[in-house]
Amino acid sequence: MTKAEIVAQVARKTGIEKVAVQATMEEFMNVVKEALAENENVYLRGFGSFIVKKRAEKTGRNISKNQSIIIPAHNIPSFKPAKTFINDVKKSVK
């Protein structure tokens, strides 16, 4: 499902114009990205959590040049679904 399809479905179910739904959705995504960029997790009860995971420094290999490189410690965004979310998805498998 694409973002456009989600916008269309939310607009149809709520009766709100697509333009307003899209603007709201874009701003929601911006707020989540900004929070994660500031190392702040976002918790949505019953849906899941957008969290920042910390990756430790490690040694990697550049195969084409046959040399070791140091990959510095860094943060990555992650999503952890809520238990109810997981159970709903598990029930949908037939």
Buried (B, 14 or more C-beta within 10 A) or exposed (E): EEEEEEBBEBBEEEEEEEEEBBEEBEEEEEEBEEBBEEEEBBEEEEEBBBBBEEEEEEEEEEEEEEEEEEEEEEEEBEEEBBEEBEEEEEEEEE
